Amino acid sequence: MTDFLDAFGRLDAQSAVVLAFALAIAFGFEVVNGFHDTANAVTTVIYTRTLKATPAVLFSGVCNFLGVLLGGTTIAFSIVHLLPVDLLIDAASRSAVVMVLALLVAGISWNLLTWWFGIPVSSSHTLIGAILGVGLANGVMSGRGLGAGVNWEKAGEVGLALLISPAIGFLAAAALLLAAKRAVPDPELYVPPPEDPSVRPPRWIRATLLATCGGVSLAHGSNDGQKGMGLIMLVLIGLLPTGFALNLDGASGAVHARDAATELRAALLADPSPIHRAEIARIDEVLDRLGSKTSLREVPHDDRIALRNLIYQVDRGLERDRDVVPEGRFAAIAAPRRQLRGAIEYVPGWVIVGVALCLGVGTTVGYKRIVHTIAEKIGKTHLTYAQGASAEVVAMATIGAADLVGLPVSTTQVLSSGVAGTMWANRSGVQLATARNIALAWLLTFPCSMLASAGIFVCGRLALR
């Protein structure tokens, strides 16, 4: 936090206002994400009367907070790498700031609009659509065409995860409910709870529902919280490059980076290939800039963004060559490449805590609209104990697995699809009007967020000319 305050104090008034606005929007996105997406996690415990609404959302909020703190940063930079490479390299430019503001404003606007109508859509979908919109607009404005503005390989990976996860949620939750009917043939579990509000589920099913609610909330905090971290880091790098272009934590950052660069260079030279000439030349420049420094704080302020860009270009160049390099050789450079990347891919502790607080606070407010839709409008009958447990077990497992492989998935899509799957398996019926509205919102999320972010980005770029 000291680095932030020091760098902030050196800004002129206009830049300070822009930074404050950008950070407010970025943290605000996480608050909206909290009450928009995390409502899914508390739906089952509230509507099965496992917990009353207030303790349920507080419990979920605490679990979201812990999920962010424990989740790491892999997904944060998986999202960041969807952005146009030229804007990431020039992260200290005003265009990069416009880019981040465009995708944040577009994302938070679509989330608030769908929340107002009680439609559960994916914040991940919204954010990724906004990123793609900025990338496409940047490609057109730079004269390189639509295809050049986006990292399409990474977009394909993320898009596949978002496409498959709802199907997994629907089918797995349906299968789990059918299996539960065979293994635990207790009729009480498969009928709607009594209308008497004092009646509670059996103790063991309450424990299961509490555990799955906590698990979904932890997984959501870990997965979605990282997306906000990545965007906040882009804001900080764009407006405070001297303080955040490099990982200034630790007293030996330059030593570790130099060791990694040296090992990476030796590995590339051991099996020389013409395709790696550019990367080797950049590594040489990285080593030259690091010199005999011990800490990355010793790098002059004016050189920090240049050093960051060199390391970023090395890493992206090696990633682009992945398909034409033997797998064994690529594995040999994985460790030093990852260590070198650590000099630029990091998230300060205060950002992690800030995102965690925003998600946790967001969970405790504004949840009712989405909860009502999922519990009462997807199926034609009230949610049963077994349906709630099945949907949340599948959501927890799916999101947790996505965390392990570093892919962003949608809590909203997985859990609402899971609820629909249990309604189908239980022959409870699905309300077609609600299903149609949710499906329509899911289909519109990508194009609407893309158009909104592209429009804001174009207007912002034109205003800077």
N, C-alpha and C positions, 0 to 999 in steps of 0.2 A: 504493500500500500504506500510505503514511503516513496518508491520510484514513481508511482502515479502522481502523488501530490507534488513532488519536485518537478516533474515534467509539466504538469498542469499549470503550475505557477509561472512557467516560462512562456505560456501561450499568450497571444494577443487576445483582446476582448472578443473579437468575432469568432476566432477559432475555439475559444473556451465555451462560448454559447453553443456552437455547432456540436462540440464534443458532449456537452451536458445533454443536449437534445437527443443525440444519437444513442447515448448510454441509457437515457430514460426510455426511449423506444425499445431498445434491445432488452432491458430488464422487464419492461412492460409486456413484451411478447411472451416472456416466461410466466408472468402472472396470468395472462390470458390462457396460455397453454395449461397452466395448473387447473383453472376452473373449467376449461373446455374439455381437456382430455382425461384428467384424473377423475372426473365424475364417473367415468366408466368403472373405475376400481371400487367405488363405494356403493354403486347401484345395488349389487347383490346383497350386501350386508344390511342395507337400509330396508330393502323391500322384502327380505326374508325375516325382518325384525331381529336379526342377530344383534345389531346395535342401533341406537337411535341416531338421528342424522348428525347432531353436533359431535358426539364422541367419534362417530365413524369418519367424518371429514378431518377431525383433528388427528386421529390415528393415521389416516392416509397421508395427511400433510407431513407428519413427522417421518413416515417411511419414505416419502418423496425426497425430503431433505437428506436423509441418510443415503438414499440411492445416488443422488448427485455426488455426495462426498466420496462414495466408495466406487463410483463407476468408471474412473479413468478418463482418457481423452481420445481414444481411437476413433470413435464415431464423430467427435467434434471435427477432426481434420478430414474424415471421409466426406463430410458435408462441405467443408471449405474447398476441397479439391474439385468440387463440381464447378466452381467459379472459373471465369475466363483466366487463362494462365497469364496473359499480358497485364491484366489488372492486378492479379496477385503479386506479380513481380514488381509492379509499380504501386505497391500498396500505400505508399506515402503520398500519392497524388490525390488531387481533389476529385478526380473521376472515380477513384476507388471509394472515397467517402460517399459520393452520390450513389454508387452501386449498393453499398451496404444500407444506406437510408432507403433506397427504392425497394429493396427486397423486404426490409423490416416493415415499412409502412404498408406495403401490399399484403404481407402475411398477416399482420395484426388486424387489418381492416376486414379481410375475408373471414378470419376467425371470429371476430366480434359479430359480423353479419350473420353467420350461420348459428352462432350461439344464441343470438336474439330470437331466432325462429326455432330454437331447440333441436337443430339438426346436428347429429354427431358426425363431424368430418375430421379428417386427419390433419393435425398441425404439421406433421412431417410432409404430407402431400403438398400442403400450402407452401411451406418453406421451400421445398425442392422445386415446385412450379415457379415460384418467384425467382429462384436462382437461375433456372433455365431461361426465363424471360429476359433477365438482365444479360445473360450470356449471348442470347440470340440478337438482342438489340445492339450489344457492343460489337458483335461480329459484323452486322450490317453497317453501323456507323463508322467502323474502321475500314470498310471497303473490302473485307475478307470473306463476306458472305455468311449465310446462316450457319453452315456446318462448322465454321472455325471458331465460333464463340463459346463452345461448350466442350467439356471433357466428356465425350460421348461414351467412352468405355466405362468410366466411373458412373455416369448417369444410367447406363444399362444395368450395372450391378445393383444400384439403389432402386431403380424402377422394377427390376425383377423381384427384389425383396418385398416391395410394397404391393406388387401384383399377386404374389403367391400367398402372402401371409393371411389375407382374408379367407381364401379357400381352405388353408390349413385350419384356421379358426372354426369355420363352419363344419367341416368334415370331422375334425378331431373331437370337437365338443359333442357332436351328434354321436360319434362312436363311443365316446367315454360315457355318455348318458345311457346308451343301450347296454354297455358292459356293466354299468352300475346296477341296472335293473335286474340283470342276471345274478350278480354277485351279492347284492344287498336288496332282497325283495321286500322292502318295508314300504307299504303303500303310502305312509305319511310323507315320505320323501318326494313323491311324484305327483302330488296334488297341491294346488295353491294353499298357502297358509290360511288358517281360520281368520274370519274378519275381526275377531276379538283382538285388539291391539296388545293385550296383556300376555297372549300366548307366544312363547318363544320356541325356536327349533330345539330338537334334542341336543344335549350338551356336546356330543361328538361332532355333529354337523356344524354347530356354532364354532367350534374350535377350527374345523376345516375351513369354513368361510372366512374367519378372521385371519387365518394363516394365508389363504389365497389372496385376500384383499391386501394384506401387507406385502405379499410377494409381488403382486401386480404393481403396487405403488412403488416398491423398491426398483423394480425393473423399468417402470416408466421414468422414474427420476434419473436412473442411470442412462437410459437410451435418449430420452428427449432433452434432459438437462445438458447433455454434451453438445447438442445442436446450438443451443443458446451460447454456450461457452465459445464455440468456434466463431460465431458472429461477433461476439463482444471483443474477441481478440483481433478480428479484422478492423473493428472501430478503433481500438487502441493503437494497432500498428499503423493505421492510416493517418491518425491525428497526432500520435505521440511516438513516432518511429524511434527516436533516440532512447526511449525508455522501454519499448516492448518489441522492437525488431529482433532482438536476441534474448535468449534466456539468461538473465543476469543473476539468477539465484545460484548460490554456491560460490566458493572461492577458487574453484579449479575448472571452471567451464571452458576456458580457452585450452587448457591442457587436454581435457577429454575430447574436445572437438579436433584438436591437432592430432591426437593419437588415432582417432577414428578416420580422419582424412588420410593420414599416412598409411594406415592399414588398408583402406579402400583403394588407394592409388596402387599399392603393391599388388593387391589382388587383381586389379584390372590389367596391370602390366605383365603379370605372370602368364596370362593367356591373351596376348595383344590382339585387338580387333579394331579395324578402322572405324567401326560405328561408335567406339568409345573415345575417339580422339578429343572431341569437344568436352566431354566430362573430365578427362584427365587434365586438359588445359585449365578448366575451371577449378579443379582440385588444387592444382599448382598455385593458382591465384589465391585460393582460400588459405593455403599454407603460408603464402607470402604475407597476406594481411594479418594472420594470427601471429606470425613471427615467434618471438620467445615469450609472449604474454602468458600470464597465469590465469587471470580472470577475464571473462568477456567484458567486464566493466572497463577494462583498460583499452578496449577498442575505441578510437575517437568517435565522438557523436556523429560526425559527418560521414563516417565510414560504415556505420552499423547497418543501415538499410542496404548498402551495396553488398556487404558480406552476407546478409540474410538472403539476398536475391541470388548470389552465387551458389549458396548451399541449396536453395530451393531448385535452381536450374539443374544442378547435379542430380538431385533426387528425382526430379521429373524426367530428366533425360534417361536415367537408368530404368525408370518405370516404363517409358515408351519402348525401350529396347527389350523388354521382358519376353516378348513372343519370339524374338529371333536369337535369343541366347539360350544355350543348353541349361536345363533345369538345375543340374548339379553346380554349374558355375554361378548361376544366379543365387543359389542358396549360400555359396561361399562368401558372397558380399553382403548378405542380409544383415549380419550383426553390425559391422562397421557402418553400413548405410543407416541403420536404425539409430545408432549412437550419434552419428553426425546430424541426423534429422532432429535429434533432441535439442540441439542448439537453437532451433527456430520453432519447433512445435512443442509448445508448453502452455500451461494455463496457470496464472498466479493464484495463490490460495484465496485471496479476497474475491476474485471473480467466481471461483467455485462456490464459496460460501454465499455470495450474493445471488447467484443463480439458484442455489438450493433454497434460500429464504424465499425468493420470488415464487418458485414452484410450490413450496409448502404453503405460503400465504394464499396463493391463487387457488389452491385446492379447497381452502376453507370458505371461499366466497363464490357465489354465482353458479354453484353446481346443480341447482334444482332443475333447470330447464332440460339439461342433457340426461340427468337421472330419470326424469319423468318419461322422456321419449324411450329410453332403452328398456325400462322396466314395464311400461304400460302400453306402449304403442307399437313395439315390434311384434309381439305375439298377441293372440286373441284372448289369452288368459293370463292371470297373474303369474309372475315368476315363481317356480317351485324351488324348494331347498336344493334338490339334486341338480336342477338346471343352473342355478347360480353357482354351485360348487364346480360343476363341469366346465362352464364357460370360463371361470376364473383360473382353474387349474391349467387349462389349455393356453389362456392368454399369458399367464405367468411363465410357462415353459417356453412358449414361442418367443416372447420378448427376451427372456433370459438367454436362449440359444442365439438370438440375433446379436446380443451384447458380446457373447464370446467370440463371434466371428467379425465383429466390428461393422455390422450393417444396421442402418436405421429402419425400423418398422413402425407401423402405426398401432398404438394401443387402442385407439378408437375402432379401427377396422377389425382388428383381431377379436376384441371382446364383443362388439355388436354383432359381428358375423357368428361368433360362438353362441351368443344368445339365440340368434335366428336358427342356428343348427340344432340347438336343444329343443326349440319349439317344434321344428320339423320332426325330429326324432321322437318327441313325446306326443306327436299328432295333436298338438295344441293349436296349430294353425298360425300363419303369419299374416299380419295386417298388410295387405298389398299396397295400400296408399302410403303407409309409412316406409315400407321397403322401397317403393318407387321414389319417394322424396330423398331418401338416404342415397340410393343409387345415383339419382340425378345430381345430387350435391357432390358425390364422389367424382362423377364424370366431369362436372363443371369446375372442380377445384383447380385442376391443372391449367386449363385454358384461361380461367378468370385470373388466377394469381400470376400467370405468365404475362397476360396482357396488361394487368395493373402495374407490375414491376417494370415491364418494358416501357410503358408510357411514362412512368415517373422518372425512370432513368434517362430516357430521351429528352424530356423536358429539362431535367437537371443539367445534362450535358450541354444542351443548347444555351441554357442560362449562363453557363460558365464561359462561353465563347466571347 
